[in-house]
Amino acid sequence: MIPHRTRRHFLRSTSACIALPFLESLGFRRFASAAPAVLPPKRLIFLAFGWGVTKETWFPDVKQTGLHYTLPPGLAPLARHQKDITVVQGCSNKFNNEAHWGSTFWLTGANRYAQPGQSFCNSVSVDQVAAAQLGKDTRFASLQLGTPDAKDQGHGPGLSLAWDPRGKPVAGIDHPVQVFHRLFSTEDAPLAEREAMLAQKRSVLDLLTGDLRRVKRGLSKDDTDKLDEYAQSIRDIETRLSKDAQWLSVPKAKPPLAEPHEKPGGREEVQVMYDLMIAAMQTDTTRVMTYRQPVNSVLKDIGVPYTGHDLSHYERSQGDRMEFSQKRDETQSAMFAKFIDKLKATKDTSGTSGTSLFDNVIVGYGSNISSVHFLDNCPTLLTGGGANLKLGHHLVLPKDTPLCNVWLTMLHGLGIPAERHGDSTGVVKELQA
């Protein structure tokens, strides 16, 4: 029988006094509070609308800066969150020259004519820069949400807001039901069958890679460049397959919300997408998301008899277009305010710090178009505590400050030490807390 031992017993000696660690075998238990806190992960979201805003009533007065400013009518629904949002004025993408492309270069800051002989090129979007680091430990490195007919909604070319490191469009999902199934639907096929299907896809890619090497011999430079681009797309698929393989045996998270019905539209469509973004963060299925929002269906939902494009030309018309343009701004702000409500109300269960999702996410909200065909002073609003930025402020930066300076500042706040992004010239020190 082992005699009862105490820590005092071990400390006694005829010649020395030895301090022992707290040993659980001797009856000492670590207090729960002594365990190191697990910090929740950082997250990044971008929300874009296509046709800009009513510049007379969306932007705060440039003479009122800092903490003490009056929210204009277009942002009035966000009043309850004013201490937690920052409005930034003065930013633009200097290379942008397409008044109907509200999203194509919004997150890239690229020059579409940068490659000689080509009428269009793009570069990597800031969300994908973040996803390369923040998405390592999640099932999906990033998630791109959209809406049908996005080009008609003022967003411009692209499959989503996201563009890969080669400046190629990243596919998005346009319907809430499809988003739900992407996030939460279980795999019906047995694991062995899914492993076989994955192996088959890899075999096909291996054959293609071998064929490409043979085809490449004797090609012209232009054809070689095209083939190299195609080869890179295959390598991208290989990367995605490797990611899929890591999660093949891991069940998807249980959905914290019900499956959306088949045909949401208007404001309901936006709100359901917002709810799905909350669910994706709750389950830590992804940490980087973008959303190209609809405009026309929302306008129809609130009784506006014009399309988003027609409203963007309110300055050139007589009648009620400006009034309806303001109503659109207020509606979008009201939906965004509800999204912030839910971010604040949802506990972040990924860590032990007892924080909310709002505390660990940074959200960029805006457009590449200010109004009509104006591309300066891009509407820019930031919220969330995830990047340690100054919130509750109205910043008026020098005219034509690169919008990418704001994105670079967000990256640094997330712990991503990018040297530059797009046409950036440096971080916005006024944004850093």
DODRENVEX-175059 format. One record per residue (C-alpha): residue number from 1; residue in one letter; chain; y, x negated, z negated. Coordinates in nm, 2 decimals. Each point is the difference from the previous one (the first is absolute). Example, Ala and Ser with C-alpha at 12.3 -4.5 7.8 and 13.67 -1.06 7.14 Angstrom:
REM DODRENVEX-175059
{1 A A {-0.45 -1.23 -0.78}},
{2 S A {0.34 -0.14 0.07}},
END
This chain:
REM DODRENVEX-175059
{1 M A {0.00 0.00 0.00}},
{2 I A {0.34 -0.14 0.10}},
{3 P A {0.23 0.00 -0.30}},
{4 H A {0.33 0.18 0.02}},
{5 R A {0.26 -0.25 0.12}},
{6 T A {0.38 0.01 -0.03}},
{7 R A {0.26 -0.20 0.18}},
{8 R A {0.11 -0.14 -0.34}},
{9 H A {-0.35 -0.14 -0.05}},
{10 F A {0.03 -0.20 0.32}},
{11 L A {0.34 -0.14 -0.08}},
{12 R A {-0.12 -0.16 -0.33}},
{13 S A {-0.11 -0.36 0.01}},
{14 T A {0.00 -0.29 -0.24}},
{15 S A {0.21 -0.21 0.24}},
{16 A A {0.17 0.21 0.26}},
{17 C A {0.15 0.33 0.08}},
{18 I A {-0.08 0.14 0.34}},
{19 A A {0.17 0.30 0.16}},
{20 L A {-0.25 0.21 0.19}},
{21 P A {0.08 0.25 0.27}},
{22 F A {-0.05 0.37 -0.06}},
{23 L A {-0.37 0.05 0.05}},
{24 E A {-0.12 0.36 0.05}},
{25 S A {-0.34 -0.09 -0.16}},
{26 L A {0.19 -0.05 -0.32}},
{27 G A {0.15 0.35 0.01}},
{28 F A {0.32 -0.08 0.18}},
{29 R A {0.09 0.23 0.29}},
{30 R A {0.26 -0.05 0.26}},
{31 F A {0.27 0.27 -0.03}},
{32 A A {0.04 0.20 0.33}},
{33 S A {0.37 -0.09 0.00}},
{34 A A {-0.09 -0.37 0.00}},
{35 A A {-0.17 0.03 0.34}},
{36 P A {0.22 -0.12 0.28}},
{37 A A {0.17 0.27 0.19}},
{38 V A {-0.12 0.05 0.36}},
{39 L A {0.30 0.04 0.22}},
{40 P A {-0.02 0.26 0.27}},
{41 P A {0.02 -0.11 0.36}},
{42 K A {0.32 0.01 0.20}},
{43 R A {0.04 0.25 0.29}},
{44 L A {0.22 0.05 0.30}},
{45 I A {0.09 0.32 0.19}},
{46 F A {0.23 0.06 0.30}},
{47 L A {0.11 0.35 0.10}},
{48 A A {0.19 0.04 0.33}},
{49 F A {0.18 0.29 0.16}},
{50 G A {0.09 -0.02 0.37}},
{51 W A {0.34 0.14 0.10}},
{52 G A {0.22 -0.14 -0.27}},
{53 V A {0.24 0.19 -0.22}},
{54 T A {0.33 0.17 -0.02}},
{55 K A {0.21 -0.30 -0.06}},
{56 E A {0.30 0.19 -0.14}},
{57 T A {-0.20 0.15 -0.28}},
{58 W A {-0.31 -0.23 -0.06}},
{59 F A {0.16 -0.33 -0.08}},
{60 P A {0.19 -0.05 -0.33}},
{61 D A {0.37 -0.09 0.00}},
{62 V A {0.02 -0.37 0.08}},
{63 K A {0.28 -0.03 -0.26}},
{64 Q A {-0.25 0.10 -0.28}},
{65 T A {-0.25 -0.27 -0.05}},
{66 G A {-0.22 -0.12 -0.28}},
{67 L A {-0.13 0.23 -0.26}},
{68 H A {0.28 0.26 0.01}},
{69 Y A {0.00 0.19 0.32}},
{70 T A {-0.02 0.36 0.11}},
{71 L A {-0.30 0.11 0.19}},
{72 P A {0.11 0.16 0.33}},
{73 P A {-0.13 0.35 0.10}},
{74 G A {-0.28 -0.14 0.21}},
{75 L A {-0.15 -0.18 -0.30}},
{76 A A {0.10 0.25 -0.26}},
{77 P A {-0.36 0.13 -0.06}},
{78 L A {-0.08 -0.35 -0.13}},
{79 A A {0.25 0.03 -0.28}},
{80 R A {-0.26 0.01 -0.27}},
{81 H A {-0.13 -0.34 0.12}},
{82 Q A {0.34 -0.16 0.06}},
{83 K A {-0.05 -0.27 -0.26}},
{84 D A {-0.33 -0.09 0.17}},
{85 I A {0.12 -0.03 0.36}},
{86 T A {0.21 -0.25 0.18}},
{87 V A {0.19 0.08 0.32}},
{88 V A {0.07 -0.30 0.23}},
{89 Q A {0.27 0.01 0.27}},
{90 G A {0.10 -0.25 0.27}},
{91 C A {-0.35 -0.09 0.13}},
{92 S A {-0.12 0.00 0.36}},
{93 N A {-0.26 -0.15 0.24}},
{94 K A {0.23 -0.21 0.23}},
{95 F A {-0.25 0.00 0.29}},
{96 N A {-0.06 0.38 0.00}},
{97 N A {0.15 0.17 0.30}},
{98 E A {-0.21 0.32 0.02}},
{99 A A {0.18 0.30 -0.15}},
{100 H A {-0.31 0.22 0.01}},
{101 W A {-0.23 -0.25 -0.17}},
{102 G A {0.05 0.06 -0.37}},
{103 S A {-0.32 -0.18 -0.11}},
{104 T A {-0.12 -0.24 0.26}},
{105 F A {0.19 -0.31 -0.12}},
{106 W A {0.10 0.14 -0.35}},
{107 L A {-0.25 -0.21 -0.19}},
{108 T A {-0.01 -0.30 0.24}},
{109 G A {0.36 -0.09 0.10}},
{110 A A {-0.14 -0.12 0.33}},
{111 N A {0.17 -0.07 0.33}},
{112 R A {-0.18 0.21 0.26}},
{113 Y A {0.10 -0.25 0.27}},
{114 A A {-0.10 -0.31 -0.18}},
{115 Q A {-0.28 -0.08 0.25}},
{116 P A {0.13 -0.10 0.34}},
{117 G A {-0.12 0.24 0.28}},
{118 Q A {-0.10 0.27 -0.24}},
{119 S A {0.20 0.32 -0.07}},
{120 F A {-0.16 0.06 -0.34}},
{121 C A {-0.13 -0.21 -0.29}},
{122 N A {-0.01 0.04 -0.37}},
{123 S A {-0.09 -0.21 -0.30}},
{124 V A {-0.18 0.06 -0.33}},
{125 S A {0.13 0.28 -0.23}},
{126 V A {0.08 -0.07 -0.36}},
{127 D A {-0.27 0.24 -0.13}},
{128 Q A {-0.26 -0.21 0.18}},
{129 V A {0.14 -0.32 -0.15}},
{130 A A {-0.04 0.16 -0.34}},
{131 A A {-0.35 0.14 0.08}},
{132 A A {-0.13 -0.35 0.07}},
{133 Q A {0.04 -0.07 -0.37}},
{134 L A {0.00 0.33 -0.18}},
{135 G A {-0.29 0.14 0.20}},
{136 K A {-0.26 -0.26 -0.08}},
{137 D A {-0.16 0.19 -0.28}},
{138 T A {0.01 0.36 0.13}},
{139 R A {-0.22 0.19 0.24}},
{140 F A {0.28 0.03 0.25}},
{141 A A {0.25 -0.28 0.03}},
{142 S A {0.26 0.26 0.11}},
{143 L A {0.03 0.36 0.11}},
{144 Q A {0.22 0.13 0.28}},
{145 L A {0.09 0.37 -0.01}},
{146 G A {0.18 0.18 0.28}},
{147 T A {0.07 0.33 0.18}},
{148 P A {-0.11 0.13 0.34}},
{149 D A {0.25 -0.06 0.28}},
{150 A A {0.18 -0.27 -0.20}},
{151 K A {0.21 -0.11 0.30}},
{152 D A {0.14 0.35 0.03}},
{153 Q A {0.10 -0.03 -0.37}},
{154 G A {0.23 -0.30 0.07}},
{155 H A {-0.24 -0.28 -0.10}},
{156 G A {-0.05 -0.18 0.33}},
{157 P A {-0.30 -0.19 0.13}},
{158 G A {-0.28 -0.10 -0.23}},
{159 L A {-0.30 0.15 -0.16}},
{160 S A {0.15 -0.01 -0.35}},
{161 L A {0.27 -0.19 -0.19}},
{162 A A {-0.23 -0.30 -0.01}},
{163 W A {-0.03 -0.29 0.24}},
{164 D A {-0.25 -0.28 -0.04}},
{165 P A {0.07 -0.38 0.00}},
{166 R A {-0.01 -0.01 0.38}},
{167 G A {0.26 0.29 0.02}},
{168 K A {-0.27 0.25 0.11}},
{169 P A {0.01 0.35 -0.13}},
{170 V A {-0.23 0.09 -0.29}},
{171 A A {-0.16 0.34 0.03}},
{172 G A {0.10 0.28 -0.23}},
{173 I A {-0.14 0.34 -0.12}},
{174 D A {0.20 0.30 0.09}},
{175 H A {-0.17 0.29 -0.18}},
{176 P A {-0.03 0.04 -0.37}},
{177 V A {-0.37 0.12 0.02}},
{178 Q A {-0.09 -0.32 0.18}},
{179 V A {0.19 -0.21 -0.26}},
{180 F A {-0.20 0.18 -0.27}},
{181 H A {-0.33 -0.07 0.16}},
{182 R A {0.10 -0.36 0.07}},
{183 L A {0.07 -0.05 -0.37}},
{184 F A {-0.27 0.20 -0.17}},
{185 S A {-0.28 0.14 0.22}},
{186 T A {-0.34 -0.15 -0.10}},
{187 E A {-0.22 -0.17 0.26}},
{188 D A {-0.29 0.22 0.09}},
{189 A A {-0.21 -0.27 0.17}},
{190 P A {-0.23 -0.21 -0.23}},
{191 L A {0.12 -0.35 -0.09}},
{192 A A {-0.27 -0.17 0.22}},
{193 E A {0.11 0.21 0.30}},
{194 R A {0.37 -0.09 -0.05}},
{195 E A {-0.09 -0.37 -0.04}},
{196 A A {-0.19 0.02 0.33}},
{197 M A {0.29 0.16 0.18}},
{198 L A {0.24 -0.26 -0.13}},
{199 A A {-0.24 -0.28 0.11}},
{200 Q A {-0.02 0.16 0.35}},
{201 K A {0.38 0.00 0.03}},
{202 R A {0.01 -0.37 -0.10}},
{203 S A {-0.27 -0.08 0.26}},
{204 V A {0.21 0.17 0.27}},
{205 L A {0.30 -0.20 -0.10}},
{206 D A {-0.20 -0.32 0.01}},
{207 L A {-0.11 0.07 0.36}},
{208 L A {0.36 0.08 0.10}},
{209 T A {0.12 -0.33 -0.15}},
{210 G A {-0.25 -0.19 0.20}},
{211 D A {0.09 0.18 0.32}},
{212 L A {0.37 -0.07 -0.05}},
{213 R A {-0.06 -0.37 -0.02}},
{214 R A {-0.18 0.01 0.34}},
{215 V A {0.26 0.22 0.16}},
{216 K A {0.29 -0.21 -0.11}},
{217 R A {-0.09 -0.29 0.22}},
{218 G A {0.22 -0.03 0.31}},
{219 L A {0.25 0.27 -0.10}},
{220 S A {0.37 -0.02 0.06}},
{221 K A {0.23 -0.05 -0.30}},
{222 D A {0.11 0.37 0.00}},
{223 D A {-0.36 0.12 0.01}},
{224 T A {-0.10 -0.25 -0.27}},
{225 D A {0.28 0.13 -0.22}},
{226 K A {-0.12 0.35 0.05}},
{227 L A {-0.36 -0.10 -0.08}},
{228 D A {0.11 -0.18 -0.31}},
{229 E A {0.18 0.31 -0.12}},
{230 Y A {-0.32 0.20 0.06}},
{231 A A {-0.20 -0.26 -0.19}},
{232 Q A {0.24 0.03 -0.29}},
{233 S A {-0.06 0.38 0.00}},
{234 I A {-0.37 -0.07 -0.04}},
{235 R A {0.06 -0.24 -0.28}},
{236 D A {0.21 0.27 -0.17}},
{237 I A {-0.30 0.24 0.03}},
{238 E A {-0.22 -0.27 -0.15}},
{239 T A {0.23 -0.02 -0.30}},
{240 R A {-0.01 0.38 -0.05}},
{241 L A {-0.38 -0.01 0.03}},
{242 S A {-0.01 -0.27 -0.27}},
{243 K A {0.22 0.22 -0.22}},
{244 D A {-0.23 0.30 0.06}},
{245 A A {-0.31 -0.21 -0.09}},
{246 Q A {0.16 -0.08 -0.34}},
{247 W A {0.03 0.36 -0.09}},
{248 L A {-0.32 0.13 0.17}},
{249 S A {-0.19 0.06 -0.32}},
{250 V A {0.30 0.11 -0.21}},
{251 P A {0.04 0.38 -0.02}},
{252 K A {0.34 0.14 0.09}},
{253 A A {0.21 0.13 -0.29}},
{254 K A {-0.02 0.36 -0.10}},
{255 P A {0.30 0.19 0.13}},
{256 P A {0.25 0.10 -0.27}},
{257 L A {0.12 0.29 0.22}},
{258 A A {-0.15 0.27 0.22}},
{259 E A {-0.05 -0.05 0.37}},
{260 P A {0.30 0.12 0.20}},
{261 H A {-0.04 0.31 0.22}},
{262 E A {-0.02 -0.05 0.38}},
{263 K A {0.36 0.07 0.12}},
{264 P A {0.28 -0.09 -0.24}},
{265 G A {0.33 -0.02 0.16}},
{266 G A {0.37 -0.05 -0.07}},
{267 R A {0.08 -0.08 -0.36}},
{268 E A {-0.36 0.06 -0.11}},
{269 E A {-0.12 -0.27 0.23}},
{270 V A {0.24 -0.26 -0.15}},
{271 Q A {-0.08 0.10 -0.36}},
{272 V A {-0.38 -0.01 0.07}},
{273 M A {0.04 -0.35 0.14}},
{274 Y A {0.20 -0.10 -0.31}},
{275 D A {-0.28 0.14 -0.22}},
{276 L A {-0.26 -0.20 0.20}},
{277 M A {0.20 -0.32 -0.06}},
{278 I A {0.01 0.07 -0.37}},
{279 A A {-0.38 0.05 0.01}},
{280 A A {-0.05 -0.33 0.19}},
{281 M A {0.19 -0.18 -0.27}},
{282 Q A {-0.17 0.18 -0.29}},
{283 T A {-0.34 -0.11 0.13}},
{284 D A {0.13 -0.35 0.11}},
{285 T A {-0.15 0.06 0.34}},
{286 T A {0.30 -0.17 0.16}},
{287 R A {0.32 -0.16 -0.12}},
{288 V A {0.21 0.00 0.32}},
{289 M A {0.09 0.32 0.19}},
{290 T A {0.24 0.11 0.27}},
{291 Y A {0.09 0.35 0.12}},
{292 R A {0.18 0.11 0.32}},
{293 Q A {0.13 0.34 -0.10}},
{294 P A {0.04 0.31 0.21}},
{295 V A {0.34 0.15 0.07}},
{296 N A {-0.04 0.28 0.25}},
{297 S A {-0.25 0.20 -0.20}},
{298 V A {0.20 -0.04 -0.31}},
{299 L A {0.31 0.13 0.18}},
{300 K A {-0.19 0.30 0.13}},
{301 D A {-0.13 0.06 -0.35}},
{302 I A {0.35 0.03 -0.15}},
{303 G A {0.13 0.21 0.28}},
{304 V A {0.20 -0.26 0.20}},
{305 P A {0.01 0.11 0.37}},
{306 Y A {0.04 -0.36 0.13}},
{307 T A {-0.23 -0.30 0.05}},
{308 G A {0.06 -0.32 -0.19}},
{309 H A {0.14 -0.16 0.32}},
{310 D A {0.25 0.28 0.05}},
{311 L A {0.12 -0.03 -0.36}},
{312 S A {0.05 -0.37 0.04}},
{313 H A {0.27 0.08 0.25}},
{314 Y A {0.19 0.23 -0.23}},
{315 E A {0.33 -0.20 0.04}},
{316 R A {0.01 0.09 0.37}},
{317 S A {-0.04 0.37 -0.04}},
{318 Q A {0.18 0.30 -0.13}},
{319 G A {-0.15 0.25 -0.23}},
{320 D A {-0.25 -0.03 -0.28}},
{321 R A {-0.20 -0.32 0.08}},
{322 M A {0.17 -0.21 -0.26}},
{323 E A {-0.07 0.27 -0.26}},
{324 F A {-0.37 0.01 0.09}},
{325 S A {-0.01 -0.39 0.01}},
{326 Q A {0.12 0.00 -0.36}},
{327 K A {-0.27 0.26 -0.09}},
{328 R A {-0.26 -0.23 0.15}},
{329 D A {0.12 -0.29 -0.21}},
{330 E A {0.00 0.21 -0.32}},
{331 T A {-0.36 0.12 0.08}},
{332 Q A {-0.13 -0.35 0.05}},
{333 S A {0.17 -0.12 -0.32}},
{334 A A {-0.15 0.30 -0.19}},
{335 M A {-0.35 -0.09 0.12}},
{336 F A {0.05 -0.37 -0.09}},
{337 A A {0.13 0.10 -0.35}},
{338 K A {-0.33 0.19 -0.06}},
{339 F A {-0.19 -0.31 0.11}},
{340 I A {0.18 -0.21 -0.25}},
{341 D A {-0.07 0.27 -0.27}},
{342 K A {-0.37 -0.04 0.07}},
{343 L A {0.01 -0.38 0.00}},
{344 K A {0.17 0.01 -0.35}},
{345 A A {-0.24 0.27 -0.13}},
{346 T A {-0.32 -0.17 0.11}},
{347 K A {-0.15 -0.26 -0.24}},
{348 D A {-0.11 -0.33 0.16}},
{349 T A {-0.36 -0.04 -0.12}},
{350 S A {-0.05 -0.33 0.18}},
{351 G A {0.13 -0.20 -0.30}},
{352 T A {0.03 0.03 -0.38}},
{353 S A {0.38 -0.01 -0.02}},
{354 G A {0.04 0.38 -0.01}},
{355 T A {0.24 0.01 0.29}},
{356 S A {0.05 0.26 0.27}},
{357 L A {-0.05 -0.05 0.38}},
{358 F A {0.38 -0.01 0.03}},
{359 D A {0.02 -0.31 -0.22}},
{360 N A {-0.23 -0.20 0.23}},
{361 V A {0.10 0.11 0.35}},
{362 I A {0.30 -0.08 0.22}},
{363 V A {0.10 0.26 0.26}},
{364 G A {0.22 -0.05 0.30}},
{365 Y A {0.14 0.32 0.15}},
{366 G A {0.22 0.02 0.32}},
{367 S A {0.03 -0.04 0.37}},
{368 N A {0.11 -0.24 0.27}},
{369 I A {0.25 0.26 0.12}},
{370 S A {0.31 0.10 -0.20}},
{371 S A {0.09 0.30 0.22}},
{372 V A {0.05 0.10 0.37}},
{373 H A {-0.05 -0.34 0.18}},
{374 F A {0.14 -0.22 -0.27}},
{375 L A {-0.23 -0.28 -0.11}},
{376 D A {0.22 -0.17 -0.26}},
{377 N A {0.00 0.09 -0.38}},
{378 C A {-0.37 0.10 0.00}},
{379 P A {-0.06 0.26 -0.27}},
{380 T A {-0.17 -0.19 -0.28}},
{381 L A {-0.12 0.12 -0.34}},
{382 L A {-0.22 -0.18 -0.24}},
{383 T A {-0.18 0.12 -0.31}},
{384 G A {-0.29 -0.10 -0.23}},
{385 G A {-0.04 -0.28 -0.26}},
{386 G A {-0.27 -0.20 0.18}},
{387 A A {0.23 -0.27 0.15}},
{388 N A {0.24 -0.05 -0.30}},
{389 L A {0.30 0.10 0.21}},
{390 K A {0.33 0.14 -0.14}},
{391 L A {-0.02 0.38 0.00}},
{392 G A {0.27 0.25 -0.05}},
{393 H A {0.24 -0.19 0.22}},
{394 H A {0.20 0.06 0.32}},
{395 L A {0.03 -0.33 0.19}},
{396 V A {0.23 -0.05 0.29}},
{397 L A {-0.10 -0.32 0.18}},
{398 P A {0.20 -0.18 0.27}},
{399 K A {-0.01 0.19 0.34}},
{400 D A {-0.32 -0.08 0.20}},
{401 T A {-0.18 -0.17 -0.28}},
{402 P A {-0.36 -0.03 0.13}},
{403 L A {-0.21 0.29 -0.13}},
{404 C A {-0.28 -0.25 -0.03}},
{405 N A {0.19 -0.17 -0.28}},
{406 V A {-0.08 0.31 -0.21}},
{407 W A {-0.37 -0.01 0.11}},
{408 L A {-0.01 -0.37 -0.09}},
{409 T A {0.14 0.07 -0.34}},
{410 M A {-0.26 0.26 -0.06}},
{411 L A {-0.28 -0.24 0.10}},
{412 H A {0.13 -0.26 -0.25}},
{413 G A {0.02 0.27 -0.27}},
{414 L A {-0.37 0.07 0.07}},
{415 G A {-0.09 -0.36 -0.05}},
{416 I A {-0.04 -0.07 0.37}},
{417 P A {0.19 -0.33 0.07}},
{418 A A {0.08 0.06 0.37}},
{419 E A {0.26 -0.25 0.13}},
{420 R A {0.14 0.26 0.24}},
{421 H A {-0.07 0.32 0.18}},
{422 G A {0.11 0.12 0.34}},
{423 D A {0.37 -0.09 0.04}},
{424 S A {0.06 -0.06 -0.37}},
{425 T A {0.25 -0.25 -0.12}},
{426 G A {-0.09 0.00 -0.37}},
{427 V A {-0.06 0.23 -0.29}},
{428 V A {0.26 0.26 -0.13}},
{429 K A {0.09 -0.15 -0.33}},
{430 E A {0.19 0.31 -0.10}},
{431 L A {-0.34 0.19 0.00}},
{432 Q A {-0.18 -0.24 -0.22}},
{433 A A {-0.02 0.09 -0.37}},
END
